[in-house]
Structures are given as structure tokens and as C-alpha cells.
Amino acid sequence: MQTRAERIESLLRTRFAPSRIEVHDDSTRHVGHAGARPEGETHYSVLLVAASFRGQSRVQRARAVHAALAAEFGSGLHALSLTLSAPGEQPEG
């Protein structure tokens, strides 16, 4: 069975064909915070570099990632920290 981090990475690879992707489970840093669960897998940081982000605003990029992960949000994903850029751009985040 895949972890949520593995599912997130797979979904983002399929949707954005990134040249770079990093997905980190930050849930242990959020124990006791809103949306945290004892079993974890609720808070993640994602670095994603994809050509499809070229010409898009930071908000458009974030909305696209959130849309791609809608099912994960529906099943317990609570928060994402996003660093999104197109190749050759300085990552924002």
C-alpha cells in the first residue's frame, strides 16, 4: 500500500511531468495543531518544478496543485507548503 507521500508524488508526476519534485511529510512537526491526526500523513511540503507553470501566477500554480490533489484533501490531507516554479526560475516559497 502506498503512503500518502507516494500518492502525492505519483499524482503530481502524472499531472505536471516535473523536472524536479520533492514531497516531504511534515506531520510530526504539526502534532496538536488543527487538522493533525495521531497517525500522521496530514501536513506536507512540496517542491515542484514544471514547464507547465511557465507564464502562470503563483496563485494559478497553487490552484492547479490543489485541484490535482483534491481526492487527497478529501481523505485527510490537511495542509501543503508549496514551492512551485518553472524551469530556470528562482523557486518561490
VOGU-3710 file (C-alpha; in Angstrom, 3 decimals, decimal comma):
1> mqtraeries> 0,000/0,000/0,000  1,311/3,448/-0,916  1,890/6,151/1,627  0,166/9,488/1,104  3,557/10,999/0,159  3,961/8,369/-2,573  0,435/9,026/-3,852  1,028/12,787/-3,867  4,263/12,348/-5,805  2,635/9,979/-8,293
11> llrtrfapsr> -0,328/12,303/-8,876  1,907/15,337/-9,348  4,281/13,462/-11,684  1,338/12,365/-13,817  -0,320/15,792/-13,913  2,728/18,075/-14,271  5,613/15,934/-15,658  8,038/17,835/-13,415  11,761/18,140/-13,949  12,120/18,162/-10,160
21> ievhddstrh> 9,830/17,025/-7,376  10,279/16,628/-3,639  7,493/15,618/-1,261  8,115/15,662/2,498  5,758/14,548/5,252  5,913/17,315/7,856  3,128/15,866/10,014  5,332/15,247/13,051  6,032/18,994/13,238  2,285/19,680/13,482
31> vghagarpeg> 1,212/17,300/16,260  -1,508/19,023/18,254  -2,264/21,543/15,501  -5,569/21,842/13,656  -6,059/19,025/11,177  -3,311/16,832/12,642  -4,135/13,178/13,197  -2,376/10,745/15,528  -1,458/8,542/12,556  0,092/11,498/10,689
41> ethysvllva> 0,039/11,958/6,910  -1,753/15,312/7,161  0,851/18,053/6,543  3,282/18,084/3,610  5,778/20,312/1,874  6,130/20,032/-1,900  8,786/21,430/-4,205  7,709/21,154/-7,829  9,476/22,471/-10,939  7,379/22,028/-14,079
51> asfrgqsrvq> 7,343/23,594/-17,540  3,556/23,828/-17,359  3,959/26,554/-14,715  5,610/28,887/-17,225  3,502/32,041/-17,578  1,285/31,207/-14,586  0,974/33,285/-11,430  1,784/31,852/-8,025  -1,954/31,575/-7,295  -2,681/29,753/-10,584
61> raravhaala> 0,093/27,262/-9,848  -1,159/26,613/-6,313  -4,729/26,163/-7,524  -3,574/23,634/-10,129  -1,716/21,605/-7,494  -4,660/21,717/-5,089  -7,003/20,584/-7,881  -4,692/17,674/-8,735  -4,740/16,615/-5,071  -8,471/17,130/-4,423
71> aefgsglhal> -9,044/13,448/-3,581  -6,188/13,534/-1,059  -7,683/16,601/0,615  -10,972/14,711/0,754  -9,322/11,796/2,550  -7,352/13,563/5,285  -4,660/15,739/3,705  -4,885/18,966/5,692  -2,085/21,296/4,598  0,525/21,826/1,897
81> sltlsapgeq> 3,510/24,116/1,904  4,214/24,707/-1,794  7,336/25,808/-3,617  6,362/25,939/-7,302  8,389/27,182/-10,258  9,027/26,723/-13,954  12,463/25,518/-15,099  15,007/28,325/-14,933  13,008/30,384/-12,427  14,115/31,086/-8,895
91> peg> 11,727/28,937/-6,803  9,152/30,931/-4,838  8,360/29,778/-1,374
//
